[in-house]
Amino acid sequence: MATPGQAVPGTVVSPGSLTSPGGAQGTVGVIGPQGVQGPVGPTGPPAVTATSGNFTVPNIGATTTVTVLDASWIVQGQIVYIANAGGGSLAGALQVTAKTGNQLTLLNPATVSTLPPADSTQPGLLNQLSGNTSDFVDGTNTCQPIAPVIWSARLRSYNAIGNPTFEIDQRNVGAALLNVSTQFSQDRWQVLRSGTMGINTQQAGLGFAVGQGVSVPGTNFVISQNCLRISVNTAQASMGAGDYLILQQQVEGIYWRELMNDVHSLQLLVRPSVAGLRFGVALNDPGTTLRSLTKLSPALSANVWTLVQFPNLPVWPSGGNFTSAFGNSSYFLRIMLACGSSNMSPANDVWQNANVLGAPGMSNFAATLNATFDIAFVQHEPGPLCSTLIDKPFSQNYDECLRYYAKSYGYTVAPGATGYPAAATFFAPATTNANGPVIWPKRMAKAPTVAIYSPNSGAANTVYNVGNATNVAVTNLLYISDVGFLQISGTFVTANQYLGQWTADTGW
C-alpha cells in the first residue's frame, strides 16, 4: 500500500488532471489603510494546471514525460501533485527533473518520511529492510542474519573433531618434534610428510594469563590457550609428484553419525606467517573404495588469526567406506600444506571417486624457510551453516582423548621418564611370564598397541624387578584388549614382583 501522497507506479493518469501548485506567486504590495469591506467577489481559478494527455506513473526512481497546459510557473526540482497519480482518487507526488516548453520530465521519488529512523535516543521508523526472510532487526536498527548471529537455541550443537582446541598433549607434553615424518604431534593429530622438506612440530602455549590465548575473531572469548605450530626448517622449493605435507585426524565411526545424511560445515582457526598462503582441506574415505572431497582456503594474511569457513559441504557419497560403527574409522580429515601433482584433486568442491589430497590452487607452505603455520581450533558440524565455535572444556577433551591414547605416567610426564608413581605391578608365577592385570583408565576404541618401560631406567621393553633391583627385558605382551592387558613375557624370577610404566596407543 502506497504512503498517502506517494505516486503509485503503473497508475494511468487521464488528460486534464489538475496539477498544483498552479501559478507563480506575485510580489507582495505595500499594505494600505483598512478600507470599507466590499462585496464578496467571484471564486478565482484554482492554483492548478492540467495535463493534456495520458501518462503512466513510472517505477520509483524512474521518470516519464507529460505535457501540461501551462508550465510557466514550474521550475526544475519542484514537487508537483497530480490528481489520481496516488491511485484511486488520491493525488500523487512527482518531481520535475527537466522542462521543455510545457513538457515536463517527472521522477517518481522514493518516499521521504518526516519521521526519523529509530535509534537509542528516540522512537522512529525502521531503516531499509534487507528483504531476507531469515533476518532480524538488531538494536542498532540494522538487519542481521539470524544465522549465524543468533545461536541461543542451537538445535545441532556438535563437533565431530577430537582435541579440537589442541590443548591435550599426553604424547609429547609440549616437547618439539624435529623432522617429523609420520609422528603424532599431539593427541589425535598426526603430521605426515614426503619429500626433502624438514618439518618441526610443537604444541605452543599461547599464554595462561589475562589478555592471552586465542580468541574467537570478533570476540573476547578465548577458545584455546594452545595451538599446534608446524614450522619449516629445511625448505623445498617445489613438490615432487608424490610429495606432500599433511596434518590429519582419523575420526572414529561413532562421531560420524551426526554428519552422515546431511550437508555439513567445517571451520579452522589458523595463523600462517606467510602472506597469501592458501591451504587445502581433504575429506577422505578410510578404506579401499575411495571417495575424496577437497576444499581451498582463501588467501590468508600473515600473522593474523583467521577463521576459515567451509559451509554447506556436499552430502557424503554412497559406495564408500564411511561408517558410524564403534571402533571403526569413519573418515580422514586432512589439512594440506603442500602437495605434488600425483595426489592433486582434479577439482574442488565435488566428491571424487579417487584417493586425492591436494586442492587445486593451494600454496606450497614448505617453500619458505622458517615459515610457521599455527592452528588453534577445528570444528566439523552438521548443517549448511558455520555456527559459532563450540567450546570443548579441557576435562571433556582429555576424557575423550583417553579413548585413543592413555599412559600410566602423570599427565605432564613424557613416556620414557623414570619414576615409580602409578607403575603397573606384575607377579611372576613362572620364569616365562608375569601377570597383571592392567586396566585402561577408559575403554579404548579398539585393542591398542602397548609399550612398556622400566620406571627405574626409562628403557622401553623393560620392567624393573623389585626383588633384586634389576631391569628385565620384556619380549611380548599378551591378552591385550580395549579394556586392558594381562601378561608380559620374558625371563623372570619366580615369585618376584615387577614394575612397569606403559602407554596404550590405538594409532588414532
C-alpha positions in Angstrom: 0.0 0.0 0.0 1.4 3.4 -1.0 2.1 6.1 1.5 -0.5 9.0 1.2 0.9 11.5 -1.3 3.2 8.8 -2.9 2.6 8.3 -6.7 1.8 4.7 -7.4 3.9 3.0 -10.2 1.7 1.8 -13.1 -1.2 4.2 -12.5 -2.6 5.7 -15.7 -3.3 9.4 -15.3 -6.0 10.8 -17.6 -5.7 14.1 -19.6 -6.9 17.2 -17.9 -5.7 16.0 -14.4 -5.2 19.1 -12.3 -1.6 19.8 -11.1 -0.7 22.0 -8.2 0.6 24.5 -7.3 -0.8 26.3 -10.3 1.0 29.5 -10.7 3.7 31.8 -9.6 3.2 33.9 -6.5 3.2 37.7 -7.2 5.1 40.4 -5.4 3.6 41.5 -2.1 2.5 45.1 -2.2 2.5 47.8 0.4 -0.2 47.4 3.0 -2.8 50.2 2.6 -5.3 51.5 5.1 -8.2 49.5 6.0 -11.0 50.1 3.6 -14.7 49.5 3.7 -15.5 45.9 3.2 -16.6 45.3 -0.3 -18.9 42.7 -1.7 -17.7 39.0 -2.0 -16.1 38.6 -5.3 -16.4 35.6 -7.6 -14.4 32.4 -6.9 -11.0 32.6 -8.6 -9.4 29.9 -10.6 -7.7 27.0 -8.7 -3.9 27.1 -8.2 -3.5 24.2 -10.7 -2.9 23.5 -14.3 -4.0 20.4 -16.2 -2.3 17.6 -18.1 -3.0 17.3 -21.8 -2.7 13.6 -22.3 -2.5 10.2 -20.6 0.7 9.1 -18.9 1.7 6.2 -16.7 3.3 6.8 -13.3 6.8 5.3 -13.6 8.5 3.0 -11.0 10.2 4.6 -8.0 13.5 6.1 -9.2 12.3 6.2 -12.9 11.0 9.1 -15.0 8.3 9.7 -17.6 7.2 12.8 -19.6 3.9 14.6 -19.5 2.6 17.8 -21.2 0.6 20.4 -19.1 -1.5 23.3 -20.3 0.7 25.9 -18.5 4.2 25.2 -17.3 5.3 28.7 -17.0 5.2 28.6 -13.2 7.1 25.3 -12.9 10.8 25.1 -12.1 13.2 22.2 -12.2 13.4 20.2 -9.0 9.9 21.2 -7.9 7.5 18.7 -6.4 4.0 18.7 -8.1 0.9 16.8 -7.1 -1.1 15.2 -9.8 -4.7 14.0 -9.3 -5.2 10.2 -9.4 -1.5 9.5 -9.5 -1.7 8.2 -6.0 -4.2 5.5 -7.0 -7.9 5.9 -7.0 -8.9 9.4 -6.1 -5.6 10.2 -4.3 -3.1 12.7 -5.7 0.5 11.6 -6.1 3.7 13.5 -5.8 6.3 13.6 -8.6 9.4 15.7 -9.0 10.2 17.8 -12.1 13.7 16.9 -13.3 13.5 18.8 -16.7 11.2 21.1 -18.6 10.9 21.8 -22.3 8.1 24.3 -23.0 5.1 22.7 -21.5 6.6 19.2 -21.5 7.8 18.0 -18.1 10.1 15.1 -17.2 8.7 13.7 -13.9 10.6 11.5 -11.5 8.8 9.2 -9.1 11.0 9.8 -6.0 11.4 7.5 -3.1 9.2 8.4 -0.2 10.9 10.6 2.3 9.3 10.4 5.7 9.2 13.2 8.2 9.8 10.7 10.9 13.5 9.9 11.7 14.9 6.4 11.9 14.6 4.9 15.3 17.8 4.9 17.4 18.9 4.5 21.0 17.7 8.0 21.9 14.3 8.3 20.1 11.5 6.2 18.6 11.1 6.3 14.8 11.0 4.3 11.7 12.9 1.1 10.6 15.8 1.6 8.3 15.6 0.0 4.9 15.0 -3.7 5.2 17.2 -6.4 3.6 14.3 -8.3 2.2 15.6 -11.6 3.6 13.1 -13.7 5.5 15.9 -15.1 7.7 16.9 -11.7 9.0 16.1 -9.8 12.2 16.5 -6.1 13.2 19.0 -5.5 15.9 19.3 -2.8 18.5 21.2 -0.5 16.0 18.2 -0.6 13.6 20.2 -2.8 11.2 19.1 -6.1 9.6 21.2 -9.0 10.7 21.0 -12.7 9.6 19.5 -15.0 12.2 22.3 -17.4 11.4 25.0 -17.2 12.5 24.3 -14.1 14.6 21.7 -15.8 16.8 22.5 -19.3 18.2 20.8 -19.1 21.6 18.7 -22.1 20.6 21.3 -24.4 18.9 19.5 -27.4 17.5 22.6 -29.2 16.4 25.4 -28.3 18.8 28.0 -30.8 17.8 31.7 -31.1 16.7 33.0 -34.4 15.3 36.7 -33.5 15.8 38.7 -34.8 18.7 41.1 -32.4 20.6 39.7 -29.5 18.5 41.5 -27.0 20.8 44.9 -28.6 20.5 45.2 -28.4 24.3 45.7 -32.1 25.0 49.3 -33.4 24.5 49.8 -36.6 26.5 52.3 -38.0 24.0 54.9 -35.2 23.8 54.0 -33.0 26.8 54.8 -29.8 24.8 58.2 -31.0 23.5 59.2 -30.2 20.0 59.4 -32.9 17.4 62.2 -32.4 14.8 62.0 -33.5 11.2 58.7 -35.4 11.7 57.6 -37.8 9.0 54.6 -39.8 10.5 54.5 -38.8 14.2 51.6 -37.8 16.3 52.4 -34.2 17.2 49.6 -34.1 19.8 46.7 -36.3 20.8 44.6 -37.1 17.8 46.8 -35.0 15.4 49.3 -36.7 13.1 51.8 -35.0 10.7 52.7 -36.8 7.5 55.4 -35.7 5.1 57.0 -37.0 2.0 59.8 -35.0 0.2 63.1 -33.3 1.0 61.5 -30.7 3.3 62.3 -30.6 7.0 59.4 -30.1 9.3 59.2 -29.4 13.1 56.1 -29.5 15.2 55.2 -28.5 18.7 52.3 -27.7 20.9 52.7 -23.9 21.6 51.5 -22.4 24.8 49.9 -19.0 23.9 49.8 -17.7 27.4 48.0 -18.6 30.6 47.1 -15.1 32.0 44.6 -12.3 31.3 44.8 -11.0 27.8 46.4 -14.1 26.4 45.2 -17.2 24.5 43.4 -17.4 21.1 40.1 -15.6 21.0 37.3 -16.3 18.6 37.7 -13.5 16.0 35.5 -10.5 16.7 35.0 -11.5 20.4 37.0 -11.7 23.6 36.1 -15.4 24.2 39.3 -17.5 24.5 38.6 -20.7 22.6 42.1 -22.2 23.3 45.2 -21.4 25.2 47.3 -23.6 22.9 47.9 -24.2 19.2 49.9 -26.7 17.1 52.8 -25.0 15.3 54.2 -26.5 12.2 57.5 -24.9 11.0 59.8 -25.4 8.1 63.5 -26.0 9.0 64.5 -27.2 5.5 62.7 -25.6 2.6 61.6 -27.5 -0.5 61.0 -25.0 -3.4 58.9 -27.3 -5.5 57.0 -30.5 -4.8 57.8 -33.8 -6.4 54.9 -35.6 -7.9 54.4 -37.8 -4.9 55.4 -35.3 -2.2 53.0 -33.9 0.5 52.8 -32.3 3.9 49.6 -33.2 5.8 48.1 -32.6 9.3 45.4 -35.2 9.7 42.9 -36.8 12.1 41.2 -40.1 11.7 37.7 -39.8 13.1 36.0 -42.8 14.7 32.7 -44.0 13.3 30.7 -43.2 16.5 31.4 -39.5 15.8 30.2 -39.6 12.2 26.6 -40.4 12.8 25.6 -36.8 13.3 27.1 -35.9 9.9 26.2 -38.9 7.8 23.0 -38.0 6.0 23.1 -34.2 5.5 25.2 -31.4 4.3 27.9 -30.4 6.8 30.3 -27.5 7.5 33.9 -27.1 8.6 35.8 -24.3 10.3 39.5 -23.9 11.1 41.1 -21.1 13.2 44.6 -20.7 11.7 47.6 -18.2 11.6 50.3 -18.5 8.9 53.5 -16.4 8.9 53.4 -16.3 5.1 51.2 -13.7 3.4 48.8 -15.0 0.8 49.1 -18.7 1.9 46.3 -20.9 0.7 46.0 -24.3 2.2 43.7 -27.2 1.2 41.4 -29.4 3.2 40.5 -33.0 2.2 37.9 -35.4 3.5 39.0 -38.9 2.6 37.4 -42.4 2.6 39.3 -44.6 5.1 39.0 -47.8 3.0 39.9 -49.1 -0.4 36.8 -48.0 -2.3 37.9 -44.4 -2.3 35.9 -41.1 -2.2 37.5 -37.7 -1.6 36.4 -34.1 -1.3 38.8 -31.2 -1.4 38.3 -27.5 -0.5 40.6 -24.5 -1.0 41.1 -21.8 1.6 41.1 -18.1 0.7 44.5 -16.3 0.7 45.4 -15.6 4.3 47.0 -12.6 5.9 50.4 -13.1 7.6 50.5 -13.4 11.4 46.7 -12.9 11.9 44.3 -15.4 13.4 41.7 -16.1 10.7 38.6 -18.3 11.0 38.4 -20.1 7.6 34.9 -21.4 7.0 33.7 -24.1 4.5 29.9 -24.1 4.8 27.4 -26.4 3.1 29.7 -29.2 2.2 28.0 -31.8 -0.1 26.4 -34.9 1.4 28.7 -37.9 1.8 28.6 -40.1 -1.3 27.4 -43.7 -1.3 29.6 -46.6 -2.2 32.5 -45.7 0.1 33.7 -47.0 3.4 32.3 -44.2 5.6 30.8 -45.8 8.7 29.3 -45.0 12.1 30.4 -48.3 13.6 32.0 -48.5 17.0 35.8 -49.0 16.8 36.0 -48.3 13.0 37.5 -45.3 11.1 34.8 -43.2 9.5 36.8 -40.7 7.6 40.1 -38.8 7.5 40.2 -35.0 7.9 43.4 -33.8 6.2 44.8 -30.3 6.3 47.1 -30.0 3.2 50.0 -27.6 3.4 51.9 -28.9 0.4 51.0 -31.4 -2.3 52.6 -32.8 -5.5 50.8 -33.4 -8.8 50.1 -37.1 -8.4 48.0 -36.5 -5.2 46.2 -33.4 -6.5 42.4 -33.5 -7.0 41.1 -32.7 -10.5 38.5 -30.3 -8.9 37.5 -28.8 -5.6 34.0 -28.8 -4.0 32.7 -32.1 -5.5 33.3 -35.7 -4.4 35.8 -37.6 -6.5 35.9 -41.4 -6.9 39.6 -41.4 -6.1 42.1 -41.0 -3.2 43.1 -37.4 -3.8 44.5 -35.0 -1.3 45.5 -31.6 -2.6 43.2 -28.8 -3.5 43.9 -27.1 -6.9 45.2 -23.6 -6.3 46.8 -24.4 -2.9 50.2 -23.0 -1.9 53.5 -24.8 -1.2 54.0 -23.9 2.5 57.3 -25.9 2.6 58.9 -23.5 0.1 59.6 -20.8 2.7 62.4 -21.4 5.2 61.3 -20.8 8.8 57.7 -20.4 7.8 55.2 -21.3 10.5 51.5 -22.4 10.4 49.6 -22.3 13.7 46.2 -24.0 14.1 44.2 -23.5 17.3 40.7 -24.8 16.6 38.8 -27.1 14.2 35.0 -27.7 14.0 33.2 -30.1 11.8 29.4 -29.9 12.3 26.1 -30.9 10.7 24.1 -28.5 8.6 24.7 -25.9 5.9 25.9 -23.1 8.1 29.1 -22.5 10.1 27.8 -21.8 13.6 29.7 -20.0 16.4 32.6 -22.2 17.6 31.6 -24.7 20.2 34.0 -24.8 23.2 35.3 -28.1 24.4 36.3 -27.8 28.1 39.7 -29.3 29.0 38.2 -32.1 31.2 35.8 -33.3 28.4 38.6 -33.0 25.8 41.0 -35.0 27.9 38.4 -37.7 28.7 37.6 -38.2 25.0 41.3 -38.4 24.1 41.8 -41.3 26.6 39.8 -43.4 24.3 42.6 -43.3 21.7 45.8 -42.9 23.8 46.5 -43.5 27.5 49.5 -43.8 29.7 50.4 -44.7 33.3 52.6 -41.6 33.6 51.3 -38.4 35.0 49.7 -36.0 32.5 52.7 -33.8 32.4 55.3 -36.6 32.3 56.5 -37.8 28.9 56.7 -41.6 28.2 60.2 -43.0 28.9 60.8 -40.9 32.0 62.0 -42.5 35.2 59.7 -42.7 38.3 57.5 -45.1 40.1 54.2 -43.4 40.7 51.3 -45.3 39.2 53.5 -48.0 37.7 51.8 -51.3 37.0 52.6 -54.3 39.1 53.3 -57.8 37.7 53.8 -61.0 39.6 55.8 -63.9 38.1 54.2 -67.3 38.8 56.8 -68.8 36.4 60.0 -67.9 34.8 58.4 -67.1 31.4 55.6 -64.7 32.3 54.4 -62.2 34.8 50.7 -61.3 35.3 49.0 -58.0 35.9 46.3 -57.1 35.1 46.4 -53.5 33.8 43.1 -51.8 33.1 43.0 -48.7 30.9 41.5 -45.5 32.5 38.8 -45.5 29.8 37.6 -48.2 27.4 39.5 -47.6 24.2 38.3 -47.5 20.6 40.0 -50.8 19.9 42.8 -53.0 21.2 45.8 -50.7 21.3 49.5 -51.1 20.7 51.1 -51.3 24.1 54.6 -50.1 25.0 56.2 -50.8 28.4 59.1 -49.0 30.2 61.2 -49.6 33.3 60.4 -47.0 35.9 64.0 -47.4 37.1 65.8 -46.7 33.9 63.1 -45.4 31.5 64.2 -48.0 28.9 61.5 -49.3 26.6 60.5 -53.0 26.5 61.8 -53.4 30.1 60.4 -53.8 33.6 62.0 -53.5 37.0 62.5 -56.4 39.3 61.8 -55.1 42.8 63.3 -58.1 44.5 66.8 -58.0 43.0 66.8 -54.3 41.7 67.4 -55.3 38.1 65.9 -54.3 34.8 64.5 -57.2 32.8 63.7 -57.3 29.1 60.1 -57.9 28.0 59.7 -59.9 24.9 55.9 -59.8 24.5 52.6 -58.5 25.9 49.6 -60.8 26.0 45.8 -60.6 26.3 45.6 -57.0 25.1 42.0 -55.7 24.5 40.1 -52.4 24.5 39.8 -52.9 28.3 43.4 -53.6 29.3 46.1 -56.3 29.2 47.1 -59.2 31.4 50.5 -60.6 31.0 54.1 -59.8 30.0 56.6 -62.4 28.7 60.4 -62.6 29.4 62.8 -64.3 31.6 61.7 -63.7 35.2 62.5 -64.9 38.7 59.6 -66.9 40.0 57.5 -65.2 42.7 59.2 -61.9 42.2 57.4 -58.6 41.7 58.0 -56.4 38.6 57.1 -52.8 37.9 56.4 -51.2 34.6 55.1 -48.0 33.2 53.1 -48.3 30.0 51.4 -46.4 27.0 48.4 -47.7 25.0 48.0 -46.3 21.5 45.2 -47.0 19.1 47.0 -45.1 16.3 44.1 -42.6 16.2 
